[in-house]
Amino acid sequence: MRALISALDPDPTHAMEETIWAARNRGWPGIEERLALLSDIFELIREGTP
């Protein structure tokens, strides 16, 4: 629930940081791989696509 609430924060950077923190502390199986994929996607969005 905390990850979902954190994701709705109006500050996108804070939302991302808090959501990642909540997900890691939950200990979901495979979370590190999923977070790595999301991080790659976030970088592509931030840089823009050609």
KAURCOR-V622956 format. One record per backbone hydrogen bond with DSSP energy under -1.0 kcal/mol. CO is the residue of the C=O (numbers start at 0). NH is the residue of the N-H. E is the energy in kcal/mol with one decimal. If there is no record, write none. Layout:
co->CO nh->NH e->E
co->CO nh->NH e->E
This chain:
co->0 nh->4 e->-2.6
co->1 nh->5 e->-2.8
co->2 nh->6 e->-2.0
co->5 nh->8 e->-1.7
co->10 nh->14 e->-2.8
co->11 nh->15 e->-2.3
co->12 nh->16 e->-2.5
co->13 nh->17 e->-2.7
co->14 nh->18 e->-2.3
co->15 nh->19 e->-2.5
co->16 nh->20 e->-2.3
co->17 nh->21 e->-2.5
co->18 nh->22 e->-2.4
co->19 nh->23 e->-2.7
co->20 nh->24 e->-2.2
co->27 nh->30 e->-1.7
co->29 nh->33 e->-2.0
co->30 nh->34 e->-2.9
co->31 nh->35 e->-2.0
co->32 nh->36 e->-1.9
co->33 nh->37 e->-2.4
co->34 nh->38 e->-2.3
co->35 nh->39 e->-2.1
co->36 nh->40 e->-2.2
co->37 nh->41 e->-2.7
co->38 nh->42 e->-2.2
co->39 nh->43 e->-2.0
co->40 nh->44 e->-2.3
co->41 nh->45 e->-2.7
co->42 nh->46 e->-2.6
co->43 nh->47 e->-1.6
